């Protein structure tokens, strides 16, 4: 009866989209790996086949298990990240994997689901009020604990994904100034890299004055406005130091190329340049499956992983790219729709986390391959090569689908 209930109540729209994305991803990995001596498409097929029993296991576990043991799952996830510093394998300068023979496992891919469960569990407590500063600190600690363990690996791409949790916390009552502070800091940082700091400070002063006098007389606070100006000025003046002394050289190069301050088509900018060429050469309908000259020639590095979308653009063209993007967007909207229908706050918040994580990966990856975001190593969900990524995203999604299928039993 339970299996029949799952079959009946499982959201098959999400399942079908998931299957289509995985199949399309494998076809593009197959195409992009033909020019390589590595058998990546064969390995990915094995990863996909192993995903099938993984899905059955996730769906077989009672939905309440994920809520009851969310904190324990999160704790195990944190320990797996800590263990990398002792037992992790370093690949391309990153200590992000456990190695078992020729097989590697990246725990940060599974930490996203664990963090989502922990955050949903915390926020589902009826006593939680995110207007309380202590509750804010506790909620933010859940988000930033894995970030603090992922950044030193170093893996800034995976760490960046956790920024979406701030939006979810805002949806659940976190004061808006957290979000605005984050956006403002990013804007000021980017502006300071483009124009002189004194001009950025002048612009900030004019904006603060405008806001001060546009606000109601009762809301005007010259001390608060002055303090805000001092904080912004200090932040702006620290940007150059942080950029020159905290960021690594390849990070600085990528930002300089993105902002047009440097051109290095044969060096650090090679990937992005070749990616843009490959996508642009696809035209409206593409060159055809296995017919991409950039893909077959192996001009785009890491094309089967972070740059897999370039194969879509070259061989399937604008029309094919639109289909892939449409499938992703439909999946995001469907998950959000299902999240709104949940009967428990735990399931609803977890659904938001699923949609947010998948969307952030999708957005950053696409923006990266078309040259409007620095290259930071963020895979495209269900498309990019890798067992850990595929399994991590699968677990993330199907835990929610299990919760959704189980909502008929919720009160």
WOVEN-V513965 format. One record per residue. N is the residue number from 1. SS is DSSP state (@ for helix, = for strand, . for the rest). OMEGA is omega in whole degrees, -180 to 180 (NA if undefined). NEAR is the number of other ideal C-beta (glycine too) atoms within 8 Angstrom. Layout:
((N	SS	OMEGA	NEAR) (N	SS	OMEGA	NEAR))
//
This chain:
((1	.	-179	4) (2	@	179	5) (3	@	178	6) (4	@	179	7) (5	@	179	10) (6	@	179	11) (7	@	-177	7) (8	@	-172	6) (9	@	179	10) (10	.	-180	11) (11	.	-174	10) (12	@	175	6) (13	@	178	8) (14	@	-179	13) (15	@	-179	10) (16	@	178	8) (17	@	178	12) (18	@	-179	12) (19	@	179	8) (20	@	-179	9) (21	@	180	15) (22	@	180	12) (23	@	179	8) (24	@	177	12) (25	@	-180	14) (26	@	179	12) (27	@	179	9) (28	@	174	14) (29	@	178	15) (30	@	-179	9) (31	@	-175	13) (32	@	-177	14) (33	@	-180	13) (34	.	-180	9) (35	.	-178	8) (36	.	178	9) (37	.	180	2) (38	.	-180	5) (39	.	-175	6) (40	@	-179	11) (41	@	177	12) (42	@	177	7) (43	@	-180	10) (44	@	177	15) (45	@	177	9) (46	@	178	9) (47	@	-179	12) (48	@	179	11) (49	@	178	7) (50	@	179	10) (51	@	-178	12) (52	@	177	8) (53	@	178	7) (54	@	179	11) (55	@	180	10) (56	@	178	8) (57	@	180	8) (58	@	-179	12) (59	@	-179	12) (60	@	-179	5) (61	.	180	9) (62	.	-177	5) (63	@	-179	12) (64	@	179	7) (65	@	-176	8) (66	@	177	14) (67	@	-177	13) (68	@	-175	6) (69	.	-179	8) (70	@	-178	12) (71	@	179	8) (72	@	178	7) (73	@	179	12) (74	@	179	13) (75	@	177	8) (76	@	179	9) (77	@	179	14) (78	@	179	12) (79	@	179	8) (80	@	177	12) (81	@	178	13) (82	@	-178	9) (83	@	179	11) (84	@	-179	15) (85	@	180	7) (86	@	-171	6) (87	@	-176	5) (88	.	177	12) (89	=	180	8) (90	=	177	6) (91	=	180	8) (92	.	176	3) (93	.	-180	5) (94	=	179	9) (95	=	-171	9) (96	=	-170	11) (97	=	164	12) (98	=	-179	12) (99	=	175	7) (100	=	-172	6) (101	.	178	4) (102	.	-178	3) (103	=	178	7) (104	=	-179	11) (105	=	-178	9) (106	.	-174	11) (107	.	-180	13) (108	@	178	13) (109	@	180	13) (110	@	-179	13) (111	@	-180	14) (112	@	177	13) (113	@	-179	11) (114	@	179	13) (115	@	178	16) (116	@	178	13) (117	@	-179	15) (118	@	-180	13) (119	@	178	16) (120	@	179	16) (121	@	-179	12) (122	@	-176	11) (123	@	-179	14) (124	.	175	12) (125	.	-177	7) (126	.	-179	4) (127	.	-175	4) (128	.	175	10) (129	.	-175	7) (130	.	171	13) (131	.	179	6) (132	.	-176	7) (133	@	179	5) (134	@	177	6) (135	@	177	11) (136	@	-180	12) (137	@	-179	8) (138	@	180	9) (139	@	180	15) (140	@	178	9) (141	@	178	8) (142	@	-179	12) (143	@	-170	14) (144	@	176	9) (145	@	176	9) (146	@	178	15) (147	@	-179	10) (148	@	178	8) (149	@	-178	12) (150	@	-177	13) (151	@	-178	10) (152	.	-174	7) (153	.	-12	12) (154	.	179	7) (155	.	-177	12) (156	@	180	10) (157	@	179	10) (158	@	180	12) (159	@	-179	10) (160	@	-177	11) (161	@	-176	13) (162	.	178	13) (163	.	-179	9) (164	@	180	12) (165	@	178	12) (166	@	178	12) (167	@	179	10) (168	@	176	13) (169	@	176	16) (170	@	178	11) (171	@	-178	7) (172	.	173	9) (173	.	178	8) (174	.	-179	12) (175	.	-174	7) (176	@	-175	7) (177	@	175	6) (178	@	-179	12) (179	@	-179	11) (180	@	178	8) (181	@	179	8) (182	@	180	10) (183	@	-180	8) (184	@	180	9) (185	@	179	9) (186	@	-180	8) (187	@	180	8) (188	@	180	14) (189	@	-178	9) (190	@	179	9) (191	@	-178	10) (192	@	177	12) (193	@	-177	10) (194	@	-178	7) (195	.	-177	6) (196	.	-178	5) (197	@	-178	10) (198	@	178	6) (199	@	177	8) (200	@	178	13) (201	@	178	12) (202	@	178	8) (203	@	179	9) (204	@	179	13) (205	@	180	9) (206	@	179	8) (207	@	180	8) (208	@	178	12) (209	@	180	9) (210	@	179	8) (211	@	-178	9) (212	@	-176	10) (213	@	176	7) (214	@	180	5) (215	.	178	7) (216	.	-177	5) (217	@	-177	4) (218	@	-177	4) (219	@	-177	6) (220	.	179	10) (221	.	-175	6) (222	@	-180	7) (223	@	180	6) (224	@	179	7) (225	@	179	13) (226	@	179	8) (227	@	178	8) (228	@	180	9) (229	@	180	11) (230	@	180	8) (231	@	179	8) (232	@	180	13) (233	@	179	10) (234	@	179	8) (235	@	-178	10) (236	@	-179	13) (237	@	-180	9) (238	@	-174	8) (239	@	-178	13) (240	@	180	9) (241	@	179	8) (242	@	-178	9) (243	@	-176	11) (244	@	-172	8) (245	@	-180	6) (246	.	178	6) (247	.	175	10) (248	.	-174	5) (249	@	-178	6) (250	@	175	7) (251	@	179	10) (252	@	180	11) (253	@	-178	13) (254	@	177	12) (255	@	-180	12) (256	@	178	9) (257	@	179	15) (258	@	-178	10) (259	.	177	9) (260	.	-179	5) (261	.	179	7) (262	.	177	8) (263	.	-178	5) (264	.	-174	10) (265	.	-180	7) (266	.	-178	5) (267	.	-175	7) (268	.	180	8) (269	.	-175	13) (270	@	-178	11) (271	@	-178	11) (272	@	-180	12) (273	@	179	10) (274	@	177	13) (275	@	179	14) (276	@	178	10) (277	@	-178	10) (278	@	-179	17) (279	@	-179	14) (280	@	-177	7) (281	@	-178	11) (282	.	-180	16) (283	.	-175	8) (284	.	-174	6) (285	.	176	8) (286	.	-179	14) (287	.	-180	11) (288	.	-179	6) (289	.	-179	7) (290	.	-177	8) (291	.	-179	8) (292	.	-177	15) (293	@	178	9) (294	@	-179	13) (295	@	-179	17) (296	@	-180	10) (297	.	179	7) (298	.	-177	8) (299	.	-178	8) (300	.	179	14) (301	.	178	7) (302	.	-175	8) (303	.	-180	12) (304	.	-180	13) (305	.	-175	10) (306	.	-176	13) (307	.	-177	12) (308	.	-177	18) (309	@	178	14) (310	@	176	16) (311	@	177	14) (312	@	-178	13) (313	@	-177	17) (314	@	-173	17) (315	@	-179	18) (316	@	175	14) (317	@	-179	14) (318	@	-179	10) (319	@	180	10) (320	@	178	14) (321	@	180	14) (322	@	178	8) (323	@	180	9) (324	@	179	14) (325	@	179	9) (326	@	178	8) (327	@	179	12) (328	@	-178	12) (329	@	178	8) (330	@	178	10) (331	@	180	13) (332	@	-178	12) (333	@	180	8) (334	@	179	12) (335	@	178	15) (336	@	178	11) (337	@	179	8) (338	@	179	13) (339	@	-180	15) (340	@	-178	7) (341	.	-176	7) (342	.	-179	14) (343	.	178	6) (344	.	180	10) (345	@	179	9) (346	@	-179	12) (347	@	-179	17) (348	@	-179	11) (349	@	179	14) (350	@	177	16) (351	@	176	16) (352	@	180	12) (353	@	179	15) (354	@	-180	14) (355	@	-178	12) (356	@	-180	12) (357	@	-180	13) (358	@	180	16) (359	@	-178	10) (360	@	176	12) (361	@	-179	14) (362	@	-176	12) (363	@	-178	8) (364	@	-179	14) (365	@	180	14) (366	@	179	11) (367	@	-180	9) (368	@	-175	14) (369	@	178	14) (370	.	171	9) (371	.	178	10) (372	.	177	5) (373	.	-179	8) (374	.	177	9) (375	.	-177	8) (376	.	175	11) (377	.	176	8) (378	.	-177	12) (379	.	175	13) (380	.	-175	13) (381	.	176	12) (382	.	-177	10) (383	.	-174	13) (384	.	178	13) (385	.	175	10) (386	.	179	12) (387	@	-178	12) (388	@	180	13) (389	@	-180	12) (390	@	-179	14) (391	@	179	14) (392	@	179	13) (393	@	180	13) (394	@	178	14) (395	@	180	12) (396	@	-176	14) (397	@	-172	13) (398	@	170	11) (399	@	179	13) (400	@	179	15) (401	@	175	13) (402	@	178	14) (403	@	-179	15) (404	@	179	15) (405	@	-177	14) (406	.	-173	12) (407	@	178	13) (408	@	180	7) (409	@	-179	5) (410	.	178	9) (411	.	NA	2))
//
